[in-house]
Amino acid sequence: MTLYLIGIGLSTEKDITVKGLEIIKKCDKVYLENYTSLLQCSISDLEKFYGKKVILADRTTAEQKDEEIVKEAKNKEIAFLIIGDPFSATTHIELFKLAKEKKVPVQIIHNASVLTAVGITGLQLYKFGRVTSIPFLEDHPNLETPYHVLKENQQQGLHTLFLLDLKPDQQKFMTVNQALEILEKIESKKKEKIIGKDTFVIGCARLGSDTVMIKAGPLEKIKKQQFGKAPHCLIIPGKMHFTEEELLKFYAADR
């Protein structure tokens, strides 16, 4: 018996790979994590396409009941579905590690993730530095990590990708606008200023979907844009090659 960690892509039920779909159809139980990102389809859409009942696994289920999931995989075929790629969120590495420790066979089925989908902006993937997330301030009132990551990346001329917080159980999803405001609030407490109203930023929404939206321009202008449905992410580029700058013109906020 086996635990399958299956990436299901970024958008709809049809983003699953053929290999992933074939495995799901033979599994005894199918879990879906619903706390690292947001699909552009419903659970019923997945169930209809997969031909299987899908059990939602929130953060508590995945992180506190991971031993139960691994134990089930000793005697059954268990699929754990992950939005994007199985390893695009570090939390799922723990499930993989636990299965290895318990000597339960585990198989990984990869898929697209936000870490590669950002390439649509024209920015070269190998020029991205450390990726960081921006959580809601009410949960982290003394938040500083995004600021420090941005500073380190900028010192090396690297692009910075910010993944924005979301709480699906509360229907609460951080927007590009909110993320920029949080960065400004963090920086207001610092003596050194690394961003300002003219800082060039890129706001993205629903990467990997047919309704993807990308807007690039000065921070003050992007902060006023409406990006629509989640998930959103934010990029602050480092030193850009002229080919990167040329493609980004197609996403100018004033186009």
Disulfide bonds with the S-S distance in Angstrom:
none
